[in-house]
Amino acid sequence: MEASSAMHSVNNIASFLEIGFGLQQGAGGNASDSIAFLINVAIVVIPVVIVFYWTSSI
């Protein structure tokens, strides 16, 4: 339960930062550029890997 709550928080923070830095559009669609897509994927995948690593070592 803690890992899923942590991932939900990380996802919300990542989305907030992506929209704030202009890497993603708000409630109207996604950035169309492939670089922005790769950045979006990295912003979501890296924290997921970190949380899974931390929860597996506990």
C-alpha distance matrix in Angstrom:
0.0 3.8 5.5 5.3 6.3 8.6 10.0 10.7 12.5 14.3 15.4 16.8 18.6 20.0 21.3 22.9 24.5 25.7 27.4 28.7 30.4 31.7 30.0 28.7 30.2 28.5 28.3 31.2 30.3 29.5 31.6 34.1 34.8 33.6 33.1 30.8 28.9 28.5 27.4 24.8 23.4 23.6 21.8 18.8 19.0 19.6 16.4 14.4 16.5 16.1 12.2 12.4 15.3 13.8 10.8 13.4 15.8 13.9
3.8 0.0 3.8 5.5 5.1 6.0 8.6 9.9 10.6 12.2 14.1 15.4 16.5 18.1 19.9 21.2 22.5 24.1 25.9 26.8 28.4 30.1 28.5 27.6 29.3 27.8 28.0 31.1 30.2 29.1 30.9 33.6 34.0 32.8 31.9 29.6 28.0 27.4 25.9 23.6 22.5 22.1 20.0 17.5 17.8 17.7 14.3 13.0 14.9 13.7 9.9 11.1 13.4 11.3 8.9 12.2 14.0 12.0
5.5 3.8 0.0 3.8 5.4 5.0 6.1 8.6 9.9 10.4 12.1 14.2 15.2 16.1 18.1 19.9 20.8 22.0 24.2 25.4 26.5 28.1 26.1 25.4 27.4 26.2 26.7 29.4 28.2 26.7 28.3 30.8 31.1 29.6 28.7 26.7 24.9 24.1 22.9 20.6 19.2 18.7 17.1 14.3 14.3 14.3 11.2 9.4 11.3 10.6 6.8 7.6 10.5 9.1 7.0 10.1 12.4 11.5
5.3 5.5 3.8 0.0 3.8 5.4 5.1 6.1 8.6 9.8 10.4 12.3 14.2 15.1 16.4 18.3 19.9 20.7 22.5 24.1 25.5 26.7 24.8 23.5 25.2 23.8 23.8 26.6 25.4 24.3 26.3 28.8 29.5 28.3 27.8 25.5 23.5 23.2 22.2 19.5 18.2 18.5 16.7 13.5 14.1 15.0 12.0 9.9 12.7 12.8 9.2 10.0 13.4 12.6 10.5 13.3 16.0 15.2
6.3 5.1 5.4 3.8 0.0 3.8 5.5 5.1 6.3 8.6 9.9 10.7 12.4 14.2 15.4 16.7 18.5 19.9 21.4 22.6 24.4 25.8 24.4 23.2 24.6 22.8 23.0 26.1 25.4 24.6 26.6 29.4 30.2 29.3 28.6 26.0 24.5 24.4 22.8 20.1 19.5 19.6 17.1 14.5 15.8 16.3 12.7 11.7 14.7 14.0 10.6 12.4 15.3 13.8 12.2 15.5 17.6 16.3
8.6 6.0 5.0 5.4 3.8 0.0 3.8 5.4 5.1 6.1 8.6 9.9 10.6 12.1 14.2 15.4 16.4 18.1 20.1 20.9 22.3 24.1 22.6 21.9 23.8 22.5 23.3 26.3 25.3 23.9 25.4 28.3 28.6 27.7 26.5 24.1 22.8 22.3 20.5 18.1 17.6 17.0 14.5 12.3 13.5 13.3 9.5 9.3 12.0 10.7 7.6 10.3 12.8 11.1 10.5 14.0 15.6 14.8
10.0 8.6 6.1 5.1 5.5 3.8 0.0 3.8 5.4 4.9 6.0 8.5 9.8 10.2 12.0 14.1 15.1 16.0 18.1 19.6 20.7 22.1 20.1 19.3 21.3 20.3 20.9 23.7 22.3 20.8 22.4 25.1 25.4 24.3 23.5 21.1 19.5 19.1 17.6 15.0 14.2 14.1 11.9 9.1 10.3 11.0 7.7 6.7 10.1 10.0 7.3 9.5 12.5 12.0 11.4 14.3 16.6 16.5
10.7 9.9 8.6 6.1 5.1 5.4 3.8 0.0 3.8 5.5 5.1 6.2 8.7 9.9 10.6 12.4 14.3 15.3 16.7 18.2 20.0 21.1 19.6 18.2 19.6 18.0 18.3 21.3 20.4 19.5 21.5 24.4 25.3 24.7 24.1 21.2 19.8 20.1 18.5 15.5 15.3 15.9 13.2 10.5 12.7 13.8 10.7 10.0 13.7 13.6 11.1 13.2 16.3 15.6 14.8 17.8 20.1 19.6
12.5 10.6 9.9 8.6 6.3 5.1 5.4 3.8 0.0 3.8 5.4 5.1 6.2 8.5 9.9 10.6 12.3 14.2 15.6 16.4 18.3 19.9 18.9 18.0 19.5 17.8 18.7 21.9 21.4 20.3 21.9 25.1 25.7 25.3 24.2 21.3 20.5 20.6 18.4 15.7 16.2 16.1 12.9 11.2 13.7 13.9 10.4 11.1 14.5 13.5 11.3 14.3 16.7 15.5 15.4 18.7 20.4 19.8
14.3 12.2 10.4 9.8 8.6 6.1 4.9 5.5 3.8 0.0 3.8 5.5 5.1 6.0 8.5 9.8 10.5 12.0 14.2 15.1 16.3 18.0 16.5 16.1 18.3 17.3 18.8 21.6 20.5 18.8 19.9 23.0 23.1 22.4 21.0 18.4 17.6 17.4 15.1 12.7 13.0 12.5 9.3 7.9 10.4 10.2 7.0 8.3 11.6 10.7 9.5 12.6 14.7 14.0 14.6 17.7 19.2 19.3
15.4 14.1 12.1 10.4 9.9 8.6 6.0 5.1 5.4 3.8 0.0 3.8 5.5 5.1 6.1 8.6 9.9 10.4 12.2 14.0 15.3 16.3 14.6 13.5 15.4 14.4 15.5 18.2 17.0 15.5 16.9 20.0 20.5 20.0 19.2 16.3 15.2 15.5 13.6 10.6 11.1 11.6 8.6 6.6 9.8 10.9 8.5 9.1 12.7 12.9 11.8 14.1 16.8 16.7 16.9 19.6 21.7 22.0
16.8 15.4 14.2 12.3 10.7 9.9 8.5 6.2 5.1 5.5 3.8 0.0 3.8 5.5 5.2 6.2 8.7 9.9 10.8 12.1 14.3 15.4 14.6 13.2 14.4 12.7 13.8 16.9 16.5 15.6 17.2 20.6 21.5 21.7 20.8 17.4 16.9 17.8 15.5 12.5 13.9 14.5 11.1 9.9 13.4 14.2 11.7 12.7 16.3 16.0 14.7 17.4 19.9 19.3 19.6 22.6 24.4 24.3
18.6 16.5 15.2 14.2 12.4 10.6 9.8 8.7 6.2 5.1 5.5 3.8 0.0 3.8 5.5 5.1 6.2 8.6 10.0 10.4 12.2 14.1 13.5 13.2 14.9 13.7 15.7 18.6 18.1 16.7 17.6 21.1 21.4 21.5 20.0 16.8 16.9 17.4 14.5 12.2 13.9 13.6 9.9 9.9 13.3 13.2 10.7 12.8 15.9 15.0 14.4 17.6 19.4 18.7 19.6 22.7 24.0 24.1
20.0 18.1 16.1 15.1 14.2 12.1 10.2 9.9 8.5 6.0 5.1 5.5 3.8 0.0 3.8 5.4 5.1 6.0 8.6 9.7 10.5 12.1 10.7 10.5 13.0 12.7 15.0 17.3 16.1 14.1 14.6 17.9 18.0 17.9 16.3 13.2 13.3 13.5 10.7 8.4 10.3 10.1 6.4 6.9 10.5 10.7 9.2 11.3 14.3 14.0 14.1 16.9 18.7 18.7 19.8 22.5 24.0 24.6
21.3 19.9 18.1 16.4 15.4 14.2 12.0 10.6 9.9 8.5 6.1 5.2 5.5 3.8 0.0 3.8 5.4 5.1 6.2 8.4 10.0 10.5 9.4 8.1 9.8 9.1 11.2 13.6 12.8 11.3 12.4 15.9 16.6 17.1 16.1 12.6 12.6 13.9 11.5 8.6 11.0 12.0 8.7 8.8 12.6 13.7 12.5 13.9 17.1 17.3 17.1 19.6 21.8 21.9 22.6 25.3 27.1 27.6
22.9 21.2 19.9 18.3 16.7 15.4 14.1 12.4 10.6 9.8 8.6 6.2 5.1 5.4 3.8 0.0 3.8 5.6 5.4 6.0 8.6 10.0 10.2 9.4 10.5 9.2 11.8 14.5 14.5 13.5 14.2 18.0 18.6 19.6 18.2 14.6 15.4 16.7 13.8 11.5 14.3 14.7 11.2 11.9 15.7 16.1 14.5 16.5 19.6 19.2 19.0 21.9 23.8 23.5 24.4 27.3 28.8 29.0
24.5 22.5 20.8 19.9 18.5 16.4 15.1 14.3 12.3 10.5 9.9 8.7 6.2 5.1 5.4 3.8 0.0 3.8 5.5 4.9 6.0 8.4 8.4 9.1 11.2 11.1 14.3 16.4 15.9 14.1 13.8 17.4 17.3 18.1 16.0 12.8 14.2 14.9 11.5 10.2 13.2 12.9 9.4 11.3 14.8 14.5 13.6 16.2 18.7 18.2 18.7 21.7 23.1 22.9 24.4 27.1 28.3 28.9
25.7 24.1 22.0 20.7 19.9 18.1 16.0 15.3 14.2 12.0 10.4 9.9 8.6 6.0 5.1 5.6 3.8 0.0 3.8 5.4 5.3 6.1 5.0 5.5 8.3 9.2 12.5 14.0 12.8 10.6 10.1 13.6 13.5 14.5 12.8 9.3 10.6 11.9 8.9 7.3 10.8 11.2 8.4 10.4 13.8 14.3 14.1 16.3 18.7 18.9 19.6 22.2 23.8 24.2 25.6 27.9 29.4 30.3
27.4 25.9 24.2 22.5 21.4 20.1 18.1 16.7 15.6 14.2 12.2 10.8 10.0 8.6 6.2 5.4 5.5 3.8 0.0 3.8 5.5 5.0 5.9 5.0 5.9 6.2 9.8 11.4 11.1 9.9 9.8 13.6 14.3 16.0 14.8 11.1 12.6 14.7 12.1 10.3 13.8 14.8 12.1 13.5 17.1 17.9 17.4 19.3 22.1 22.3 22.6 25.2 27.1 27.3 28.4 31.0 32.5 33.2
28.7 26.8 25.4 24.1 22.6 20.9 19.6 18.2 16.4 15.1 14.0 12.1 10.4 9.7 8.4 6.0 4.9 5.4 3.8 0.0 3.8 5.5 7.7 8.3 9.1 9.2 12.8 14.5 14.7 13.5 12.9 16.5 16.7 18.4 16.6 13.2 15.4 16.9 13.7 12.7 16.3 16.4 13.4 15.4 19.0 19.0 18.4 20.8 23.4 23.0 23.5 26.5 28.0 27.8 29.3 32.0 33.2 33.7
30.4 28.4 26.5 25.5 24.4 22.3 20.7 20.0 18.3 16.3 15.3 14.3 12.2 10.5 10.0 8.6 6.0 5.3 5.5 3.8 0.0 3.8 5.6 7.9 9.8 11.2 15.0 16.0 15.4 13.5 11.9 15.1 14.5 16.1 13.8 10.8 13.6 14.7 11.4 11.4 15.1 14.8 12.4 15.1 18.2 18.0 18.1 20.8 22.9 22.6 23.7 26.5 27.7 27.9 29.7 32.1 33.1 34.1
31.7 30.1 28.1 26.7 25.8 24.1 22.1 21.1 19.9 18.0 16.3 15.4 14.1 12.1 10.5 10.0 8.4 6.1 5.0 5.5 3.8 0.0 3.8 5.4 6.8 9.1 12.8 13.1 12.4 10.5 8.7 11.9 11.7 14.0 12.4 9.2 12.0 13.9 11.4 11.1 14.8 15.4 13.6 15.9 19.0 19.5 19.9 22.1 24.3 24.6 25.6 28.1 29.5 30.0 31.6 33.8 35.2 36.3
30.0 28.5 26.1 24.8 24.4 22.6 20.1 19.6 18.9 16.5 14.6 14.6 13.5 10.7 9.4 10.2 8.4 5.0 5.9 7.7 5.6 3.8 0.0 3.8 7.0 9.8 13.2 13.3 11.6 8.8 6.6 9.7 9.2 10.8 9.1 5.7 8.3 10.2 7.8 7.5 11.2 12.0 10.7 13.0 15.8 16.6 17.4 19.3 21.4 22.1 23.3 25.4 26.9 27.8 29.3 31.3 32.8 34.1
28.7 27.6 25.4 23.5 23.2 21.9 19.3 18.2 18.0 16.1 13.5 13.2 13.2 10.5 8.1 9.4 9.1 5.5 5.0 8.3 7.9 5.4 3.8 0.0 3.8 6.6 9.6 9.7 8.0 5.6 4.9 8.7 9.6 11.5 11.0 7.3 8.5 11.3 9.7 7.9 11.4 13.2 11.6 12.9 16.0 17.5 17.9 19.3 21.8 22.8 23.4 25.4 27.4 28.2 29.3 31.4 33.3 34.4
30.2 29.3 27.4 25.2 24.6 23.8 21.3 19.6 19.5 18.3 15.4 14.4 14.9 13.0 9.8 10.5 11.2 8.3 5.9 9.1 9.8 6.8 7.0 3.8 0.0 3.8 6.7 6.4 5.9 5.4 6.0 9.4 11.4 13.9 14.1 10.5 11.5 14.7 13.4 11.4 14.7 16.8 15.1 15.9 19.2 20.9 21.0 22.2 25.0 25.9 26.2 28.2 30.4 31.1 31.9 34.1 36.1 37.0
28.5 27.8 26.2 23.8 22.8 22.5 20.3 18.0 17.8 17.3 14.4 12.7 13.7 12.7 9.1 9.2 11.1 9.2 6.2 9.2 11.2 9.1 9.8 6.6 3.8 0.0 3.8 5.6 6.7 7.6 9.4 12.8 15.0 17.3 17.4 13.7 14.3 17.4 15.9 13.3 16.4 18.5 16.2 16.5 20.1 21.8 21.2 22.3 25.4 26.2 25.9 28.1 30.5 30.8 31.3 33.8 35.9 36.4
28.3 28.0 26.7 23.8 23.0 23.3 20.9 18.3 18.7 18.8 15.5 13.8 15.7 15.0 11.2 11.8 14.3 12.5 9.8 12.8 15.0 12.8 13.2 9.6 6.7 3.8 0.0 3.8 6.0 8.5 11.3 14.2 17.0 19.2 19.9 16.3 16.2 19.5 18.5 15.5 18.0 20.6 18.5 18.1 21.6 23.7 23.0 23.5 26.8 27.8 27.2 29.1 31.8 32.2 32.2 34.7 37.1 37.4
31.2 31.1 29.4 26.6 26.1 26.3 23.7 21.3 21.9 21.6 18.2 16.9 18.6 17.3 13.6 14.5 16.4 14.0 11.4 14.5 16.0 13.1 13.3 9.7 6.4 5.6 3.8 0.0 3.8 7.2 9.8 11.9 15.2 17.7 19.0 15.7 15.6 19.2 18.7 16.1 18.6 21.4 19.9 19.7 22.9 25.2 25.0 25.4 28.6 29.9 29.5 31.2 33.9 34.6 34.7 37.0 39.4 40.0
30.3 30.2 28.2 25.4 25.4 25.3 22.3 20.4 21.4 20.5 17.0 16.5 18.1 16.1 12.8 14.5 15.9 12.8 11.1 14.7 15.4 12.4 11.6 8.0 5.9 6.7 6.0 3.8 0.0 3.8 6.9 8.8 12.1 14.3 15.9 12.8 12.2 15.9 15.9 13.3 15.6 18.6 17.6 17.3 20.2 22.8 23.0 23.2 26.1 27.8 27.7 29.1 31.7 32.8 33.0 34.9 37.5 38.3
29.5 29.1 26.7 24.3 24.6 23.9 20.8 19.5 20.3 18.8 15.5 15.6 16.7 14.1 11.3 13.5 14.1 10.6 9.9 13.5 13.5 10.5 8.8 5.6 5.4 7.6 8.5 7.2 3.8 0.0 3.8 6.1 9.0 10.8 12.2 9.1 8.5 12.2 12.3 9.9 12.2 15.2 14.5 14.6 17.3 19.8 20.4 20.8 23.4 25.1 25.4 26.8 29.2 30.4 30.9 32.7 35.1 36.3
31.6 30.9 28.3 26.3 26.6 25.4 22.4 21.5 21.9 19.9 16.9 17.2 17.6 14.6 12.4 14.2 13.8 10.1 9.8 12.9 11.9 8.7 6.6 4.9 6.0 9.4 11.3 9.8 6.9 3.8 0.0 3.8 5.7 8.2 9.2 6.3 6.9 10.5 10.5 9.2 12.0 14.4 14.1 15.1 17.5 19.5 20.7 21.5 23.7 25.3 26.2 27.6 29.6 31.0 31.9 33.6 35.7 37.1
34.1 33.6 30.8 28.8 29.4 28.3 25.1 24.4 25.1 23.0 20.0 20.6 21.1 17.9 15.9 18.0 17.4 13.6 13.6 16.5 15.1 11.9 9.7 8.7 9.4 12.8 14.2 11.9 8.8 6.1 3.8 0.0 3.8 6.5 8.8 7.4 7.4 10.9 12.0 11.4 13.4 16.0 16.5 17.3 19.2 21.4 23.0 23.6 25.4 27.4 28.5 29.5 31.5 33.2 34.1 35.5 37.7 39.3
34.8 34.0 31.1 29.5 30.2 28.6 25.4 25.3 25.7 23.1 20.5 21.5 21.4 18.0 16.6 18.6 17.3 13.5 14.3 16.7 14.5 11.7 9.2 9.6 11.4 15.0 17.0 15.2 12.1 9.0 5.7 3.8 0.0 3.8 5.5 5.3 6.4 8.9 10.1 10.7 12.6 14.5 15.5 17.0 18.4 20.2 22.2 23.1 24.5 26.4 27.9 29.0 30.5 32.4 33.7 34.8 36.8 38.7
33.6 32.8 29.6 28.3 29.3 27.7 24.3 24.7 25.3 22.4 20.0 21.7 21.5 17.9 17.1 19.6 18.1 14.5 16.0 18.4 16.1 14.0 10.8 11.5 13.9 17.3 19.2 17.7 14.3 10.8 8.2 6.5 3.8 0.0 3.8 5.4 4.9 6.2 8.6 9.7 10.5 12.3 14.2 15.5 16.2 18.0 20.6 21.2 22.1 24.3 26.1 26.8 28.1 30.3 31.6 32.5 34.4 36.6
33.1 31.9 28.7 27.8 28.6 26.5 23.5 24.1 24.2 21.0 19.2 20.8 20.0 16.3 16.1 18.2 16.0 12.8 14.8 16.6 13.8 12.4 9.1 11.0 14.1 17.4 19.9 19.0 15.9 12.2 9.2 8.8 5.5 3.8 0.0 3.8 5.3 5.1 6.2 8.6 9.9 10.6 12.3 14.4 15.2 16.2 18.9 20.1 20.8 22.5 24.6 25.7 26.7 28.7 30.4 31.3 33.0 35.2
30.8 29.6 26.7 25.5 26.0 24.1 21.1 21.2 21.3 18.4 16.3 17.4 16.8 13.2 12.6 14.6 12.8 9.3 11.1 13.2 10.8 9.2 5.7 7.3 10.5 13.7 16.3 15.7 12.8 9.1 6.3 7.4 5.3 5.4 3.8 0.0 3.8 5.5 5.0 6.1 8.6 9.8 10.4 12.5 14.1 15.4 17.3 18.7 20.1 21.5 23.2 24.6 25.9 27.6 29.1 30.5 32.2 34.0
28.9 28.0 24.9 23.5 24.5 22.8 19.5 19.8 20.5 17.6 15.2 16.9 16.9 13.3 12.6 15.4 14.2 10.6 12.6 15.4 13.6 12.0 8.3 8.5 11.5 14.3 16.2 15.6 12.2 8.5 6.9 7.4 6.4 4.9 5.3 3.8 0.0 3.8 5.4 5.0 6.2 8.6 9.9 10.8 12.1 14.2 16.2 16.8 18.3 20.3 21.7 22.7 24.3 26.2 27.4 28.5 30.6 32.5
28.5 27.4 24.1 23.2 24.4 22.3 19.1 20.1 20.6 17.4 15.5 17.8 17.4 13.5 13.9 16.7 14.9 11.9 14.7 16.9 14.7 13.9 10.2 11.3 14.7 17.4 19.5 19.2 15.9 12.2 10.5 10.9 8.9 6.2 5.1 5.5 3.8 0.0 3.8 5.4 5.1 6.2 8.6 10.0 10.3 11.8 14.5 15.3 16.0 18.1 20.0 20.8 22.0 24.1 25.6 26.5 28.3 30.5
27.4 25.9 22.9 22.2 22.8 20.5 17.6 18.5 18.4 15.1 13.6 15.5 14.5 10.7 11.5 13.8 11.5 8.9 12.1 13.7 11.4 11.4 7.8 9.7 13.4 15.9 18.5 18.7 15.9 12.3 10.5 12.0 10.1 8.6 6.2 5.0 5.4 3.8 0.0 3.8 5.4 5.1 6.1 8.7 9.8 10.5 12.8 14.4 15.4 16.7 18.7 20.1 21.2 22.8 24.6 25.9 27.4 29.3
24.8 23.6 20.6 19.5 20.1 18.1 15.0 15.5 15.7 12.7 10.6 12.5 12.2 8.4 8.6 11.5 10.2 7.3 10.3 12.7 11.4 11.1 7.5 7.9 11.4 13.3 15.5 16.1 13.3 9.9 9.2 11.4 10.7 9.7 8.6 6.1 5.0 5.4 3.8 0.0 3.8 5.5 5.1 6.4 8.6 10.3 11.7 12.8 14.7 16.2 17.4 18.9 20.5 22.0 23.3 24.8 26.7 28.3
23.4 22.5 19.2 18.2 19.5 17.6 14.2 15.3 16.2 13.0 11.1 13.9 13.9 10.3 11.0 14.3 13.2 10.8 13.8 16.3 15.1 14.8 11.2 11.4 14.7 16.4 18.0 18.6 15.6 12.2 12.0 13.4 12.6 10.5 9.9 8.6 6.2 5.1 5.4 3.8 0.0 3.8 5.5 5.3 5.9 8.4 10.4 10.7 12.1 14.3 15.6 16.5 18.1 20.1 21.2 22.3 24.4 26.3
23.6 22.1 18.7 18.5 19.6 17.0 14.1 15.9 16.1 12.5 11.6 14.5 13.6 10.1 12.0 14.7 12.9 11.2 14.8 16.4 14.8 15.4 12.0 13.2 16.8 18.5 20.6 21.4 18.6 15.2 14.4 16.0 14.5 12.3 10.6 9.8 8.6 6.2 5.1 5.5 3.8 0.0 3.8 5.4 5.1 5.7 8.5 9.7 10.4 12.0 14.1 15.2 16.2 18.1 19.8 20.9 22.5 24.6
21.8 20.0 17.1 16.7 17.1 14.5 11.9 13.2 12.9 9.3 8.6 11.1 9.9 6.4 8.7 11.2 9.4 8.4 12.1 13.4 12.4 13.6 10.7 11.6 15.1 16.2 18.5 19.9 17.6 14.5 14.1 16.5 15.5 14.2 12.3 10.4 9.9 8.6 6.1 5.1 5.5 3.8 0.0 3.8 5.9 6.0 7.0 9.1 10.8 11.5 13.0 15.0 16.2 17.4 19.0 20.7 22.3 23.8
18.8 17.5 14.3 13.5 14.5 12.3 9.1 10.5 11.2 7.9 6.6 9.9 9.9 6.9 8.8 11.9 11.3 10.4 13.5 15.4 15.1 15.9 13.0 12.9 15.9 16.5 18.1 19.7 17.3 14.6 15.1 17.3 17.0 15.5 14.4 12.5 10.8 10.0 8.7 6.4 5.3 5.4 3.8 0.0 3.8 5.8 6.0 6.5 9.1 10.5 11.1 12.7 14.7 16.0 16.9 18.6 20.7 22.1
19.0 17.8 14.3 14.1 15.8 13.5 10.3 12.7 13.7 10.4 9.8 13.4 13.3 10.5 12.6 15.7 14.8 13.8 17.1 19.0 18.2 19.0 15.8 16.0 19.2 20.1 21.6 22.9 20.2 17.3 17.5 19.2 18.4 16.2 15.2 14.1 12.1 10.3 9.8 8.6 5.9 5.1 5.9 3.8 0.0 3.8 5.7 5.1 6.2 8.7 10.0 10.6 12.3 14.3 15.4 16.4 18.5 20.5
19.6 17.7 14.3 15.0 16.3 13.3 11.0 13.8 13.9 10.2 10.9 14.2 13.2 10.7 13.7 16.1 14.5 14.3 17.9 19.0 18.0 19.5 16.6 17.5 20.9 21.8 23.7 25.2 22.8 19.8 19.5 21.4 20.2 18.0 16.2 15.4 14.2 11.8 10.5 10.3 8.4 5.7 6.0 5.8 3.8 0.0 3.8 5.4 5.2 6.3 8.8 10.1 10.7 12.4 14.4 15.5 16.9 18.9
16.4 14.3 11.2 12.0 12.7 9.5 7.7 10.7 10.4 7.0 8.5 11.7 10.7 9.2 12.5 14.5 13.6 14.1 17.4 18.4 18.1 19.9 17.4 17.9 21.0 21.2 23.0 25.0 23.0 20.4 20.7 23.0 22.2 20.6 18.9 17.3 16.2 14.5 12.8 11.7 10.4 8.5 7.0 6.0 5.7 3.8 0.0 3.8 5.4 4.9 6.1 8.5 9.7 10.4 12.1 14.0 15.4 16.8
14.4 13.0 9.4 9.9 11.7 9.3 6.7 10.0 11.1 8.3 9.1 12.7 12.8 11.3 13.9 16.5 16.2 16.3 19.3 20.8 20.8 22.1 19.3 19.3 22.2 22.3 23.5 25.4 23.2 20.8 21.5 23.6 23.1 21.2 20.1 18.7 16.8 15.3 14.4 12.8 10.7 9.7 9.1 6.5 5.1 5.4 3.8 0.0 3.8 5.4 5.2 6.1 8.5 9.9 10.6 12.1 14.3 15.8
16.5 14.9 11.3 12.7 14.7 12.0 10.1 13.7 14.5 11.6 12.7 16.3 15.9 14.3 17.1 19.6 18.7 18.7 22.1 23.4 22.9 24.3 21.4 21.8 25.0 25.4 26.8 28.6 26.1 23.4 23.7 25.4 24.5 22.1 20.8 20.1 18.3 16.0 15.4 14.7 12.1 10.4 10.8 9.1 6.2 5.2 5.4 3.8 0.0 3.8 5.6 5.2 6.1 8.6 10.0 10.5 12.4 14.6
16.1 13.7 10.6 12.8 14.0 10.7 10.0 13.6 13.5 10.7 12.9 16.0 15.0 14.0 17.3 19.2 18.2 18.9 22.3 23.0 22.6 24.6 22.1 22.8 25.9 26.2 27.8 29.9 27.8 25.1 25.3 27.4 26.4 24.3 22.5 21.5 20.3 18.1 16.7 16.2 14.3 12.0 11.5 10.5 8.7 6.3 4.9 5.4 3.8 0.0 3.8 5.5 5.1 6.2 8.6 10.0 10.8 12.7
12.2 9.9 6.8 9.2 10.6 7.6 7.3 11.1 11.3 9.5 11.8 14.7 14.4 14.1 17.1 19.0 18.7 19.6 22.6 23.5 23.7 25.6 23.3 23.4 26.2 25.9 27.2 29.5 27.7 25.4 26.2 28.5 27.9 26.1 24.6 23.2 21.7 20.0 18.7 17.4 15.6 14.1 13.0 11.1 10.0 8.8 6.1 5.2 5.6 3.8 0.0 3.8 5.4 5.1 6.1 8.5 10.0 11.0
12.4 11.1 7.6 10.0 12.4 10.3 9.5 13.2 14.3 12.6 14.1 17.4 17.6 16.9 19.6 21.9 21.7 22.2 25.2 26.5 26.5 28.1 25.4 25.4 28.2 28.1 29.1 31.2 29.1 26.8 27.6 29.5 29.0 26.8 25.7 24.6 22.7 20.8 20.1 18.9 16.5 15.2 15.0 12.7 10.6 10.1 8.5 6.1 5.2 5.5 3.8 0.0 3.8 5.5 5.2 6.0 8.6 10.2
15.3 13.4 10.5 13.4 15.3 12.8 12.5 16.3 16.7 14.7 16.8 19.9 19.4 18.7 21.8 23.8 23.1 23.8 27.1 28.0 27.7 29.5 26.9 27.4 30.4 30.5 31.8 33.9 31.7 29.2 29.6 31.5 30.5 28.1 26.7 25.9 24.3 22.0 21.2 20.5 18.1 16.2 16.2 14.7 12.3 10.7 9.7 8.5 6.1 5.1 5.4 3.8 0.0 3.8 5.6 5.3 6.3 9.0
13.8 11.3 9.1 12.6 13.8 11.1 12.0 15.6 15.5 14.0 16.7 19.3 18.7 18.7 21.9 23.5 22.9 24.2 27.3 27.8 27.9 30.0 27.8 28.2 31.1 30.8 32.2 34.6 32.8 30.4 31.0 33.2 32.4 30.3 28.7 27.6 26.2 24.1 22.8 22.0 20.1 18.1 17.4 16.0 14.3 12.4 10.4 9.9 8.6 6.2 5.1 5.5 3.8 0.0 3.8 5.5 5.4 6.6
10.8 8.9 7.0 10.5 12.2 10.5 11.4 14.8 15.4 14.6 16.9 19.6 19.6 19.8 22.6 24.4 24.4 25.6 28.4 29.3 29.7 31.6 29.3 29.3 31.9 31.3 32.2 34.7 33.0 30.9 31.9 34.1 33.7 31.6 30.4 29.1 27.4 25.6 24.6 23.3 21.2 19.8 19.0 16.9 15.4 14.4 12.1 10.6 10.0 8.6 6.1 5.2 5.6 3.8 0.0 3.8 5.5 5.4
13.4 12.2 10.1 13.3 15.5 14.0 14.3 17.8 18.7 17.7 19.6 22.6 22.7 22.5 25.3 27.3 27.1 27.9 31.0 32.0 32.1 33.8 31.3 31.4 34.1 33.8 34.7 37.0 34.9 32.7 33.6 35.5 34.8 32.5 31.3 30.5 28.5 26.5 25.9 24.8 22.3 20.9 20.7 18.6 16.4 15.5 14.0 12.1 10.5 10.0 8.5 6.0 5.3 5.5 3.8 0.0 3.8 5.6
15.8 14.0 12.4 16.0 17.6 15.6 16.6 20.1 20.4 19.2 21.7 24.4 24.0 24.0 27.1 28.8 28.3 29.4 32.5 33.2 33.1 35.2 32.8 33.3 36.1 35.9 37.1 39.4 37.5 35.1 35.7 37.7 36.8 34.4 33.0 32.2 30.6 28.3 27.4 26.7 24.4 22.5 22.3 20.7 18.5 16.9 15.4 14.3 12.4 10.8 10.0 8.6 6.3 5.4 5.5 3.8 0.0 3.8
13.9 12.0 11.5 15.2 16.3 14.8 16.5 19.6 19.8 19.3 22.0 24.3 24.1 24.6 27.6 29.0 28.9 30.3 33.2 33.7 34.1 36.3 34.1 34.4 37.0 36.4 37.4 40.0 38.3 36.3 37.1 39.3 38.7 36.6 35.2 34.0 32.5 30.5 29.3 28.3 26.3 24.6 23.8 22.1 20.5 18.9 16.8 15.8 14.6 12.7 11.0 10.2 9.0 6.6 5.4 5.6 3.8 0.0
